[in-house]
């Protein structure tokens, strides 16, 4: 049975060139980038070259990038580090939205136990935050605003330029989780009103366990980890040189050609939607999230009359990988906090499935997947 992977928002396949670049590091000379001898200097050179590539791709200075173990650590470092730094100045208020990844929401909730105040903003039925709500929520004690660029469950894009301008005008730090946006939306930090931005390699055909955090040169954060002087004292611990080299290679293959990638992802998404509407019927297939303000590779749809668990089980039996939402919570098969925040009716909440596309997917493959869906969907509807 042919396996079809439609869950790229959870993780992506490793690009062959990324694996090759990493193996050259793994099988080459050993070296700790903090050591001053030849081996250490060679590792440092690889690290610096990778940092330069990634910084150039997102429009920041190399010194403004902090390498981490992934998106979760980047989010935690940005929010906790900025909040604790703000607390030293008497600022103890944080603003975020109800549709953030749990790496953001749970971090904010943990800070409440440290004495911080938290405002969680609502979203509209498309999952968008209102900049006006952000502005109204800011107080003299606000240290940080954290709103994601693109939602990992629905693909909806947030108005981060507007929110960032508001934050900057009020002297408040602005953090953006851009983990699902990297390589699919334009990112040029030189001109964006953003102070902190999180990235992850495994969402762009890079290795798992590697991420980065942009920290503007104007921004001070308290480190989460202590023990060494790595990453300009902002993240102690020996750098994952092979992983970071792989991250840079994945940047070269994805971010630097994001416009072409976006066009093909749009084509795949449109084809899948058309196929599902033909099979299920337009009245039974409802798209969750914004119609146009969205990343191209994610589509969240409700199959009215068919619950999520049944749909996912049958997809899996046919060798098709999809998800009920975030990979961090999908195993629980509980209603999505993102869709609940959008105030969707129960029949849409209980039947929502996320499909996401990427490297390796083809139009022909989607035709095969659609035929499989049609077969089991008709069987289920007949027996219902």
C-alpha positions as CSV (number, residue, x, y, z in Angstrom):
1,X,0.0,0.0,0.0
2,X,1.3,3.4,-1.0
3,X,1.7,5.8,1.9
4,X,0.6,9.4,1.4
5,X,1.9,12.1,3.8
6,X,-0.5,15.0,4.2
7,X,0.7,16.2,7.6
8,X,3.5,18.6,6.8
9,X,2.4,21.1,9.5
10,X,3.4,18.5,12.1
11,X,6.8,17.8,10.6
12,X,8.3,17.6,7.2
13,X,10.5,15.0,5.5
14,X,14.2,15.8,5.6
15,X,15.5,17.2,2.3
16,X,18.2,14.9,0.9
17,X,20.7,17.8,0.6
18,X,20.1,18.6,4.3
19,X,20.8,15.0,5.3
20,X,24.0,15.1,3.2
21,X,25.2,18.4,4.8
22,X,24.6,17.0,8.2
23,X,26.4,13.7,7.6
24,X,29.5,15.6,6.5
25,X,29.5,17.2,9.9
26,X,28.7,14.0,11.8
27,X,31.4,12.0,10.0
28,X,34.0,14.7,9.9
29,X,36.4,16.0,12.5
30,X,35.0,16.4,16.0
31,X,34.8,19.9,17.4
32,X,33.1,22.0,20.0
33,X,32.5,25.5,18.6
34,X,33.6,26.9,22.0
35,X,37.0,25.4,21.9
36,X,40.0,27.5,20.7
37,X,42.0,24.8,19.0
38,X,41.9,23.8,15.3
39,X,38.9,21.4,15.7
40,X,36.9,24.0,17.7
41,X,37.7,26.7,15.2
42,X,36.5,24.5,12.3
43,X,33.2,23.9,14.1
44,X,32.9,27.6,14.8
45,X,33.4,28.4,11.2
46,X,30.6,26.0,10.2
47,X,28.3,27.5,12.8
48,X,29.1,31.1,11.7
49,X,28.5,30.3,8.1
50,X,25.1,28.7,8.9
51,X,24.1,31.7,11.0
52,X,25.0,34.0,8.2
53,X,22.8,32.1,5.7
54,X,19.8,32.0,8.1
55,X,20.1,35.6,9.1
56,X,20.3,36.7,5.5
57,X,17.2,34.8,4.6
58,X,15.1,36.4,7.3
59,X,16.6,39.9,7.1
60,X,18.4,40.2,10.4
61,X,22.0,40.5,11.6
62,X,23.7,37.2,12.4
63,X,24.3,38.5,16.0
64,X,20.5,38.7,16.4
65,X,19.9,35.0,16.0
66,X,19.9,32.6,19.0
67,X,20.0,28.9,18.2
68,X,17.7,26.7,20.2
69,X,16.4,23.1,20.3
70,X,13.3,24.0,18.4
71,X,10.2,26.1,18.2
72,X,9.0,25.3,21.7
73,X,12.3,26.5,23.3
74,X,12.3,29.5,21.0
75,X,8.8,30.5,22.2
76,X,9.6,29.8,25.8
77,X,12.9,31.8,25.7
78,X,11.2,34.7,24.0
79,X,8.2,35.0,26.3
80,X,9.8,34.1,29.6
81,X,13.0,35.9,28.8
82,X,11.3,39.1,27.8
83,X,8.7,39.0,30.6
84,X,11.3,38.5,33.3
85,X,13.4,41.3,31.8
86,X,10.3,43.5,31.8
87,X,9.6,42.6,35.4
88,X,12.8,44.3,36.4
89,X,11.4,47.5,35.1
90,X,8.0,47.1,36.8
91,X,6.2,45.7,33.8
92,X,4.2,42.5,34.7
93,X,1.5,42.3,32.0
94,X,1.5,40.0,29.0
95,X,-1.0,39.9,26.0
96,X,-1.5,37.0,23.7
97,X,-4.4,35.4,21.7
98,X,-6.6,32.4,22.3
99,X,-5.4,30.6,19.2
100,X,-1.7,30.5,19.9
101,X,0.3,27.2,20.0
102,X,0.4,25.7,23.5
103,X,4.2,26.5,23.6
104,X,3.0,30.1,23.9
105,X,-0.2,29.7,25.9
106,X,1.2,27.3,28.5
107,X,4.3,29.5,28.9
108,X,2.1,32.5,29.5
109,X,0.0,30.5,32.0
110,X,3.2,29.5,33.9
111,X,4.3,33.1,34.2
112,X,0.9,33.9,35.9
113,X,2.1,31.7,38.7
114,X,5.2,34.0,38.9
115,X,2.9,37.0,39.5
116,X,2.4,38.2,35.9
117,X,-1.0,39.3,34.6
118,X,-2.3,37.8,31.4
119,X,-4.8,39.0,28.8
120,X,-5.9,36.4,26.3
121,X,-7.5,38.1,23.4
122,X,-10.5,36.6,21.5
123,X,-10.5,36.0,17.7
124,X,-13.2,36.2,15.1
125,X,-14.9,33.3,13.3
126,X,-11.9,33.2,10.9
127,X,-9.4,33.0,13.7
128,X,-8.1,36.5,13.4
129,X,-7.1,38.8,16.2
130,X,-8.3,42.4,16.1
131,X,-5.5,45.0,16.3
132,X,-8.0,47.3,18.0
133,X,-8.5,44.7,20.8
134,X,-4.7,44.6,21.1
135,X,-4.5,48.3,21.5
136,X,-7.3,48.4,24.1
137,X,-5.6,45.7,26.1
138,X,-2.3,47.5,26.5
139,X,-1.6,49.1,29.9
140,X,1.3,50.9,31.5
141,X,2.4,47.6,32.9
142,X,2.4,45.7,29.6
143,X,5.8,44.1,28.9
144,X,5.1,41.8,26.0
145,X,2.6,41.0,23.2
146,X,2.8,37.5,21.6
147,X,0.8,36.8,18.5
148,X,1.6,34.2,15.9
149,X,2.2,34.9,12.2
150,X,0.2,31.9,10.8
151,X,-1.9,29.5,12.7
152,X,-0.7,25.9,12.8
153,X,-4.2,24.4,12.7
154,X,-6.1,26.6,10.3
155,X,-3.4,28.4,8.4
156,X,-5.0,31.8,9.1
157,X,-2.5,34.7,8.9
158,X,-2.6,37.4,11.7
159,X,-2.2,41.1,11.1
160,X,1.2,41.2,12.7
161,X,2.3,44.4,10.9
162,X,-0.6,46.4,12.4
163,X,-0.1,44.8,15.8
164,X,3.6,45.4,15.7
165,X,3.1,49.1,14.9
166,X,0.8,49.4,17.8
167,X,3.2,47.7,20.1
168,X,6.1,49.8,19.0
169,X,4.1,53.1,19.4
170,X,3.4,52.1,23.0
171,X,6.9,50.9,23.8
172,X,5.8,47.2,24.2
173,X,7.9,44.3,23.0
174,X,6.3,42.2,20.3
175,X,7.0,38.4,19.8
176,X,5.8,36.5,16.8
177,X,5.7,32.7,16.5
178,X,6.6,32.4,12.8
179,X,7.1,28.6,12.8
180,X,4.4,27.8,10.2
181,X,5.2,31.0,8.2
182,X,8.9,30.4,7.5
183,X,9.4,29.6,3.8
184,X,5.8,30.3,2.9
185,X,5.3,34.0,3.8
186,X,7.7,36.9,3.3
187,X,9.9,37.6,6.3
188,X,12.3,40.6,6.3
189,X,13.0,41.5,9.9
190,X,14.8,44.7,8.9
191,X,11.5,46.3,8.0
192,X,9.1,44.5,10.3
193,X,7.9,45.9,13.7
194,X,8.9,42.8,15.5
195,X,11.3,42.4,18.5
196,X,11.4,38.6,18.8
197,X,10.5,35.9,16.3
198,X,10.6,32.1,16.6
199,X,11.6,29.6,14.0
200,X,11.9,25.8,13.7
201,X,13.9,23.7,11.2
202,X,11.7,20.6,11.0
203,X,8.8,22.6,9.5
204,X,10.9,23.4,6.4
205,X,12.5,20.0,5.6
206,X,15.3,20.5,8.1
207,X,16.1,18.3,11.1
208,X,14.0,17.9,14.2
209,X,15.4,19.4,17.5
210,X,16.8,22.6,16.0
211,X,15.3,26.1,16.1
212,X,16.2,29.7,16.2
213,X,15.0,32.9,17.9
214,X,15.5,36.3,16.5
215,X,16.2,38.8,19.3
216,X,16.4,42.4,18.0
217,X,19.6,44.2,19.0
218,X,17.3,46.7,20.8
219,X,15.8,43.9,23.0
220,X,17.1,42.4,26.3
221,X,15.9,39.0,27.5
222,X,16.8,36.9,30.5
223,X,18.2,33.5,29.6
224,X,16.4,30.3,30.4
225,X,19.6,28.2,30.5
226,X,22.8,28.9,32.4
227,X,26.2,27.3,32.4
228,X,28.1,28.7,29.4
229,X,28.7,31.8,27.3
230,X,27.3,30.4,24.1
231,X,24.9,32.4,21.9
232,X,26.1,35.7,23.4
233,X,25.1,34.5,26.9
234,X,21.5,34.1,25.8
235,X,21.4,30.3,25.5
236,X,24.0,28.2,27.4
237,X,24.9,24.8,26.0
238,X,27.0,23.3,23.3
239,X,25.6,24.3,19.9
240,X,24.2,21.5,17.7
241,X,26.5,22.2,14.8
242,X,25.3,19.4,12.5
243,X,21.6,20.4,13.1
244,X,22.3,24.1,12.6
245,X,24.2,23.3,9.4
246,X,21.1,21.3,8.3
247,X,18.8,24.2,9.2
248,X,20.8,26.5,7.0
249,X,20.7,24.0,4.1
250,X,16.9,23.7,4.5
251,X,16.7,27.5,4.4
252,X,18.6,27.6,1.1
253,X,16.2,25.0,-0.4
254,X,12.9,26.5,0.9
255,X,13.0,30.1,2.1
256,X,15.0,31.4,-0.8
257,X,12.4,30.1,-3.2
258,X,9.3,30.8,-1.1
259,X,7.3,32.4,-3.9
260,X,7.6,29.4,-6.2
261,X,6.8,27.1,-3.3
262,X,3.7,29.1,-2.4
263,X,2.3,28.8,-5.9
264,X,2.6,25.0,-5.9
265,X,1.2,24.7,-2.4
266,X,-1.8,26.8,-3.5
267,X,-2.3,24.5,-6.5
268,X,-2.2,21.4,-4.2
269,X,-4.6,22.9,-1.7
270,X,-7.1,24.0,-4.4
271,X,-7.1,20.5,-5.9
272,X,-7.7,18.8,-2.6
273,X,-10.6,21.2,-1.7
274,X,-12.2,20.6,-5.1
275,X,-11.8,16.8,-4.7
276,X,-13.3,16.8,-1.2
277,X,-16.2,18.9,-2.3
278,X,-16.9,16.6,-5.2
279,X,-16.8,13.5,-2.9
280,X,-18.6,15.0,0.2
281,X,-20.8,17.7,-1.4
282,X,-20.4,21.5,-0.9
283,X,-23.0,21.6,1.8
284,X,-21.1,19.0,3.9
285,X,-17.6,20.3,3.5
286,X,-16.8,23.5,5.4
287,X,-13.4,25.2,5.4
288,X,-12.3,26.5,8.8
289,X,-10.1,29.6,8.8
290,X,-9.8,32.7,6.6
291,X,-10.4,32.2,2.8
292,X,-7.6,34.3,1.6
293,X,-5.4,35.5,4.5
294,X,-3.7,32.2,5.0
295,X,-0.6,30.2,4.4
296,X,-1.0,28.0,1.3
297,X,0.0,24.6,2.7
298,X,-2.6,24.1,5.5
299,X,-6.3,23.4,5.1
300,X,-8.6,22.6,7.9
301,X,-12.0,21.3,6.9
302,X,-15.1,19.9,8.6
303,X,-16.8,16.8,7.2
304,X,-20.3,17.5,8.5
305,X,-21.9,14.3,9.7
306,X,-18.7,12.4,10.1
307,X,-16.7,12.7,13.3
308,X,-13.0,13.4,13.3
309,X,-11.9,10.1,14.9
310,X,-13.7,8.1,12.3
311,X,-12.2,10.2,9.5
312,X,-8.7,9.9,10.8
313,X,-8.9,6.2,11.5
314,X,-10.1,5.5,7.9
315,X,-7.5,7.8,6.4
316,X,-4.8,6.0,8.4
317,X,-6.1,2.6,7.3
318,X,-5.7,3.8,3.7
319,X,-2.1,5.0,4.4
320,X,-3.0,8.7,4.4
321,X,-1.5,10.8,7.2
322,X,-3.6,13.8,8.4
323,X,-4.3,15.3,11.8
324,X,-7.0,16.7,14.0
325,X,-4.8,19.7,14.8
326,X,-1.5,20.5,16.5
327,X,0.9,17.6,16.7
328,X,1.4,18.4,20.4
329,X,-2.3,17.7,21.2
330,X,-3.7,15.7,18.2
331,X,-3.2,12.4,20.0
332,X,-5.7,13.3,22.6
333,X,-8.5,13.8,20.0
334,X,-10.0,16.5,22.1
335,X,-11.8,19.5,20.5
336,X,-9.2,22.0,19.2
337,X,-8.7,25.0,21.4
338,X,-8.2,27.0,18.2
339,X,-11.5,26.0,16.7
340,X,-13.3,26.5,20.0
341,X,-11.8,30.0,20.2
342,X,-13.4,30.7,16.8
343,X,-16.8,29.7,18.3
344,X,-17.5,27.1,15.6
345,X,-20.7,25.1,16.1
346,X,-20.4,21.6,17.5
347,X,-21.0,19.8,14.2
348,X,-17.9,21.6,12.8
349,X,-15.8,21.1,15.9
350,X,-16.4,17.4,16.1
351,X,-15.7,16.8,12.4
352,X,-12.6,18.9,11.7
353,X,-9.5,17.5,10.0
354,X,-6.3,19.3,9.1
355,X,-4.4,18.4,5.9
356,X,-1.1,20.0,5.1
357,X,1.1,19.7,2.1
358,X,4.8,19.9,1.3
359,X,7.9,18.3,-0.2
360,X,7.1,15.1,-2.0
361,X,3.4,15.7,-2.6
362,X,2.2,15.8,-6.2
363,X,-1.1,16.5,-8.0
364,X,-1.1,12.8,-9.1
365,X,-0.7,11.7,-5.5
366,X,-3.7,13.8,-4.4
367,X,-5.8,12.1,-7.1
368,X,-4.9,8.7,-5.6
369,X,-5.6,9.9,-2.1
370,X,-9.0,11.4,-3.2
371,X,-10.0,8.0,-4.7
372,X,-9.2,6.3,-1.4
373,X,-11.3,8.9,0.5
374,X,-14.2,8.5,-1.9
375,X,-14.2,4.7,-1.4
376,X,-14.4,4.7,2.4
377,X,-16.5,7.8,2.6
378,X,-19.2,6.3,0.5
379,X,-19.0,3.1,2.5
380,X,-19.4,5.0,5.8
381,X,-22.3,7.1,4.5
382,X,-24.1,4.0,3.3
383,X,-23.7,2.2,6.6
384,X,-24.6,5.2,8.7
